[in-house]
Amino acid sequence: MHIFAHRGYSSKYPENTLAAFKAAAKLKITGVELDVHLTKDRKIVVIHDEKINRTSNGKGYVKDMTLEELRKFDFGSWFHPKFQGEKIPILAEVLDLFKDTHHKINIELKSDKFLYPGLEDLVLQEVDQFQLRDRVIISSFDHEAVKRMAELAPDIETAPLFSYSILNMKWYRTLFPANALHVAYRAVRRRPVLEALKVGIPIRVYTINDKEQAKMLLHLGVAGIITDCPEELYEVLKK
């Protein structure tokens, strides 16, 4: 079962920072998951929330600020004072960090609340700059964005995200040409997800930090988990 570090090694480092990704890059796990938004000047930055309030010493929406403005804020000390000075990364910096490793990079397009016209094209340009099409997974709760990426680059793996199970996941997958489905843990034991597993659709589950849950998912046959605790769960599951 594959293990992806959720927003980097986010249980021990501030999420979606270079510190978290550098730590994850040292592990023998499958890959990392990260989130991207567009700035006012159309730069791709790595951050989960639409606002910077929770993970920095600043306030406001990412979409309303330029990269230069965002770089003035501290994205580390909210987690621990020793990470003071961490800046918001751009996607290119994270891809550059992983270009010579074995890790897969799951890029979540955060266009489900605010539309970011052209985000798929811009992300694809960055992926191609580092020649990483074979190691990237594109996911999103914005399933139209997943569909657009699949049309732009059918050779890149895509995976729509689900907070809850839908009535017929096998049928839904025929509407959106995705390679896998990413579902919340609360949905994984529902009939549609179990039926999808039976017919061989790869299912990855988020966000798993509990050892027993991870073991159960391993036995259930899911393709992978996304976790804040990649090192700990790797040690548990390799046994």
Rosetta blueprint (number, residue, H / E / L):
1 M L
2 H E
3 I E
4 F E
5 A E
6 H E
7 R L
8 G L
9 Y L
10 S L
11 S L
12 K L
13 Y L
14 P L
15 E L
16 N L
17 T L
18 L H
19 A H
20 A H
21 F H
22 K H
23 A H
24 A H
25 A H
26 K L
27 L L
28 K L
29 I L
30 T L
31 G E
32 V E
33 E E
34 L E
35 D E
36 V E
37 H E
38 L E
39 T L
40 K L
41 D L
42 R L
43 K L
44 I E
45 V E
46 V E
47 I L
48 H L
49 D L
50 E L
51 K E
52 I L
53 N L
54 R L
55 T L
56 S L
57 N L
58 G L
59 K L
60 G L
61 Y E
62 V H
63 K H
64 D H
65 M L
66 T L
67 L H
68 E H
69 E H
70 L H
71 R L
72 K L
73 F L
74 D L
75 F L
76 G L
77 S L
78 W L
79 F L
80 H L
81 P H
82 K H
83 F H
84 Q L
85 G L
86 E L
87 K L
88 I L
89 P L
90 I E
91 L H
92 A H
93 E H
94 V H
95 L H
96 D H
97 L H
98 F H
99 K L
100 D L
101 T L
102 H L
103 H L
104 K E
105 I E
106 N E
107 I E
108 E E
109 L E
110 K L
111 S L
112 D L
113 K L
114 F L
115 L L
116 Y L
117 P L
118 G L
119 L H
120 E H
121 D H
122 L H
123 V H
124 L H
125 Q H
126 E H
127 V H
128 D H
129 Q H
130 F L
131 Q L
132 L L
133 R H
134 D H
135 R H
136 V E
137 I E
138 I E
139 S E
140 S E
141 F L
142 D L
143 H H
144 E H
145 A H
146 V H
147 K H
148 R H
149 M H
150 A H
151 E H
152 L H
153 A L
154 P L
155 D L
156 I L
157 E E
158 T E
159 A E
160 P E
161 L E
162 F E
163 S L
164 Y L
165 S L
166 I L
167 L L
168 N L
169 M H
170 K H
171 W H
172 Y H
173 R H
174 T H
175 L H
176 F L
177 P L
178 A L
179 N L
180 A L
181 L E
182 H E
183 V E
184 A E
185 Y H
186 R H
187 A H
188 V L
189 R L
190 R L
191 R H
192 P H
193 V H
194 L H
195 E H
196 A H
197 L H
198 K H
199 V L
200 G L
201 I L
202 P L
203 I E
204 R E
205 V E
206 Y E
207 T L
208 I L
209 N L
210 D L
211 K H
212 E H
213 Q H
214 A H
215 K H
216 M H
217 L H
218 L H
219 H H
220 L H
221 G L
222 V L
223 A L
224 G E
225 I E
226 I E
227 T E
228 D L
229 C L
230 P H
231 E H
232 E H
233 L H
234 Y H
235 E H
236 V H
237 L H
238 K L
239 K L
